[in-house]
Amino acid sequence: MNLSTAAKAGLLLGIALFSIHSDAQMARNDFERALDLQEHYRGLIDHLPFDFEDEQKSIAFNLGRSHWSCHLADYACTRGNRFADRDPDDEGYDSTPKLQDGDELAVNSPDGQWTAYVLNDNLVVRPVPAKPSDASKAKVTDASQKDSQAKDKNQPVVLSMEGTADNYYAVSTIAWSPDSKYIAIYRIRPGYRRIVDYVESSPPNQLQPIHSTMVYPIAGDVLDFRQPVVFDVAARTQCEIDSSLFPNQFEMKPIEWWKDSRGFTFEYNQRGHQLYRVVEVDASTGKARTLIDETSSTFVNYEPLERNQYDHGKYFRRNLADGKEILWASERDGWEHLYLLDGKTGTVRQQVTRGEWVLRSVDFVDEEHRCLHQRQRYGEGRRPLLCTRIQDPL
């Protein structure tokens, strides 16, 4: 299938950007070529955001009403309707996780021993049935005894009891700890769904008007509230996280565990957008603390920092060494720059970039060589690719 010029240019850029060699100098050269290509086709591809699909075997982008998926193995591209699978209930500005009951949506633990799901608004876990070995088969010869043991072993365990239809656990927010000992999940108290009606009087594909609706909250409407709860699977205990650090929610980002399972973080965007906070929770105690606070008397731009001259935000976070250090973008000195924070205290260890210019994007973080590849704008001139040194760890 033939691609448009814009799509071809975007595909070449995507391949160049994502085909990064492990060698630092090769990575730098790759980015130079990719960014030079982007400069050449800037007018064509600024509205072609890329992402990985199919376990990083394909890159994908949206163009108009089409969704393109291009396989990196053979460069074959397929086109689909980007709106074909859209759920009408998701139209508009309602990101409230849905109430979904049943083990069809169960989430398995990393070690494959447990599966977790929501049933009757509450969190339930169940052991994953193991395939019996020959030795275990020999020990149990009576059929009725075998069935009874298997039934007892695989019984579901209800971990919570307080969930209701108006305050339910959302299966889409389940986050297992890497060691499979804990589950962190949001309990959802839905807000007010303000429905706005639209009529498209002259649709391009039919003579009759098209009626549609969308959820559109306005100032003062009650928004959904997400209460994080952590469960110890073996002990069958739960701990509700103190909500004093995130009382007035506009958005709560997904829960992310540290790799060593010592705890997890989530990001709190306060309504009004004058406070953006990273909260860390200790898994063993359930105690929460503020890890990073980003404040502004006007507005904290929480959109992602990305290379797009028409629509780019200010948010960037990159955990280094499993959170022992954090790269964080901030305008705290009056300009958008990158800071290296201590992962334990949240204090600034190094202002990685500085000066009277704005950081537009972070192209590549070379953790091994402690180098940040990024471009900066000097007036209207070409933005050079720079390798900025990141301070060595303590």
N, C-alpha and C positions, 0 to 999 in steps of 0.2 A: 504494500500500500504506500502510495506516494505521500510524503509529508510536505507541508508548506515550508517556505524558506525560513520562517520564524521557528517552526518546530525543529527543522534540521539544525539550525544554529543552536537552539536550546539543547538538543540532544547531544551535540558535540561538546557543548559546555559541561553538561551533566556528566558525561563520560570522563572528561578531563578532570573535573573536580573530584570525582569519587574514586578514580583509579590512582590512589596515592601509594607510592612506594614506601617501604619502611626506612630507607636511607634518607637522612635529613636533606642532603643536597638535591637528591632526585625529587623529593617532595616539594622543595622550593621551586625547582624547575617546572614541575607539573603545574603548580599554582601560577607561575609566571605566564605559561602558555595559556592556561585556562582564563586568567584574568585579561590577558591581551585579547583573547577571542571575545570575551564579554565586552570589552571596550569597543571592538569593531562592530559588534551586533547589538550595541546597547539599546538602540531604539526599537529593536525587534523583540527582545527577549526579557525585558524588565518585568513583564507580567506572566512569566512562565516559572512558577515555583516548582522545585523538584523535591522528590522524596523517594526513599527506598520502598520497594514492595517485594513480596515473595521471598522473604528471608535474604534480602539484599541481592537477589538475582536479577532484579529489574529496577529501572527508575521510572517514575511516573510524573505526569504534570497535567494540568487542566488547561484547555484552550477553548474559550467560548463555552458551549454546552457539552463539549466532548472531554472524555478522560482518556489520555494516551498512556499506554504501558509499553515500555521498550525493554526487551530482554538484552542483557549485557553480553550473553554468550554468542548470539547470532545477529544482534541488532534488529531483529524483527519487531515491528510495532503493531499493536492492535488498538482500535478505537472503540470506546463505549460511551454510553450516555451517563454523564457524571451525576445526573439527578434520578437515574432509574431506580436506585435502591433507597431513595430518601424516604424516611418515615414521616408522614404528614404531621405526627405529633411533635416532631422535632423542629418544625418550621419556626423561625423567629429567634428570640433571645432567651429561650428556656433550656438551660443545660442541666436541669435537675435530673440526677440519675433515677431511672425508672424502678418501680417495684416489680421485681421479677422472681417468682417463686418456682421451685422445682430443681431437681438435680440435673436437668438437661444443660444447665449453664454452670455446672460445678467447675471449680478451679482446683487442680491437683497441686499438692505440695511439691517443692523442688526435689525431695527425695523419693517421690512417688508412693509414699506410704499412706497418705491421707488425701481426701478430697473434701472441699468446702463448698457449701451452697446456702441459699436462703430458702426457708420453708416456713410458711405462715408468719412472714415478716421478721423471722429470727434467724440467727446464724446457726448452721448445723454442720458438723463434720462426721465423716464416716471413713473407716479404714478401707483402703483399696484392697479388694480380695487378691491374695497372693496365689500364684499357681503352685499347687502342692508338689513337693518333691517325692521321689520314690520312697524315701525313708519315712516321711510323714504319712504316706498312704499305707505303709506296712503297719504303722502303729495303731491306726483306726480301722478296724475290720468290720465293725457293726455299722450298717447303713444308717440306722436311726441315730446312733450316737454321733456319727460323722456329721449328719445334717444338723443336729442340735448344736454341736460345737461351732460349726461354720456360721450358723444363725446368730449365736451369741457374740461371736467375734466381730461380725460385720454390722452390728446394730448401729444406727445413727446416734450421735451424741449431740443433744441440743445445748449449745454453749450460752445462749441468751434467752431471756424470758420476757423482757420488757418491750419488745418490738410490737408495733401496732400498724394499722393501715395509714395512720397519720404521723407515724414516727418509726419508720421501717429501716432495716438494714438493706443496703444496696449491693447486690452480688457483683455488679460491675466495678465496685471499689475495693474488692478483696485484694489484699497484698500480703502474701506469705513472706515470712523472714527467710533468708537464704538457707538457714539451718533447719527450717521446717518446724521450729518450736513455737513460733508465734504467728498470729494472724492480726493484722491491723485492718480496720474497715471503717467506713463512714456510716453512721446512722442518720437518716435523712428526715428532716421535718419540712415538708413541701411549703412553698410560699404561695402567694396569690397568682393565679394564671389569668392575666388580663388578655383577652382575645380581641384582636383587631381584624376587621373584615376588609377584604380588597376585592375589587371587580376589575378585571382586565377587559376593557370594552371591545378591543379589536385585536384578538390573538392572531398570530400569523398562520396557525394551522387549522382554524375552524371559523365558521361564521358566528356561532353563538359566543356570548361573553363567558369568561371563566371566573368563577368565584373561588377565592382562597382565603385562608385565615392564617394568622401568625400570633405567637405570644410576644407581647411587647410591654414589659413593665415600665412604669413611669415613676418619677420621684415620689417617694412616700409609700410605694407598694411594698408589702412584706415579701422578702426574698426567701428562698429555701435556706435552711441552716444545716450544716454538715458537722456532726459530732463524731470526732475520731474516738474509736474504742480499740483497745489492744487485748487480745486473748492469749492466755497460756494454754496450749492445746492439751498437754499432758496433765497439768494440774486442774484443768477445767475451771479456770478463774478468769475474770475479766476486770479491766480497769478503764474507767471512763476518763478521758483526758480533760483536765481543767480548762474550761473554755474562756477563762479571763484573758488569755492572750489572743483570742480571735473572736471577739463578741459581735462585731458588726460586719458580717461577711457580705462582700460582693462576689468573691470567688475564692474557692479553696482548691488548690492544685492536687493532683493525685499523690498518694502516699508513696515515698521512695525509701526503701531500706538501705542501710549501710551494708556493704558486702560481708562484714564480719558479724552481722546480726545484733550489734550492740544497741541498735535503736533505729529510728527512722525520722525522716523530715517531711514536712509539707509546707506549702507556701500560702500565706494568707494575704489576700488583697482586700483591704478595708474599703467599705462603701464610701465614696467620695474621692478615693484614689490619692489620699495624702499620706497613706502609710502602706508599705508593702513589707511583709515580715516573713522570714524563714524561721519556722519553729522546729526544734529538735525534741524528740521524745525518747527517754531511756526505756528500753524494752522490759527490763527486769522490774522497774519500779513504777513505770507509767508517768514519771515526772516530766513535765514539759518546761522548756526554757526558750527564750529568744536567742537565736543564733545570729541573725542579721536583721537589722532594721534599716529600711530605706524610707526617709521621710521627705516631704516637700510642703511648703506653704501654699503651693498652687496645685501641682498634679504630678504624680509619679507615673511615667509612661511604662506600662507593664507589657506592651507588645514586644515580640522578640526582636532583638538586634540582628538584622539581616541585610544582605546586599540588595537593596531595592530603592531606587531613588524616589519612588512615588509613595511607598508605604513601608516604612521601617520603624521599629520601636527602639527602646533603650535597654531592654532586659537581656542580660547574659549571665549565666551561672555555669561553672564547670568545676566539678569536684576533682581534686587531685589526691592521689594516695588514699582513696576511700574516705575522703572528707577531712583528712588531716590538714589540708589546705583547700581554699576555695578561690577560684577566680570569679570576680564579681564586677559588673559594670555599674557605674554610678555617676551622677552629676553633682556630687557633693562639693566639688571645688568650683562649680559654675560651668564646667565643660564635661561632656560625656567621655569618661576615661575608664580604664580597667585597673582593678585593685586586686592584690593578693592578700587574702584574709587568713588569719589563723582559724583553723577549723574547730578548735576547742573554745576559743573566747570570742571569735567574730571580730577581733581587732585587726586593724590594717598592719600588715607586715611590710608591704611595698606598694607604692603607687606605680604600677607597671608602665602606664603611658601617662604623659603629662604635657601641658602646653595649651596655648590658645587656639585650639583646633578641636574638632569633634571626631570621636571614634565612630566610624560608619559600620564596621563589621569586624568580626574575628574570623579569619580565613582558616587557620589551622593552629592547633596547640600541640607542640612537640614536647610531650612530657619527659621523654628520655633525655633530650638535650636542653630542657628548660628554656624553650624558645617559643615566642608568640609571633605568628605570621599574621600581619594585618596591614591594611592600607589606610592612609590618612590624606585628607584633602588640603592642599595649599591653594587658597583662592579658587580659580577656575581651571588650574592646571591639572596635568595628569597625576594620579595618585600613585606614588611609588610603593612597591611591596617591601615592607620592613620586617626584619627579624629582631624583636625586642626581647632582651634577656630577662628571664624570670629569676628572681632571687633564689639561691639554693635553700633547701629545707634546713630547718634547725637540727 
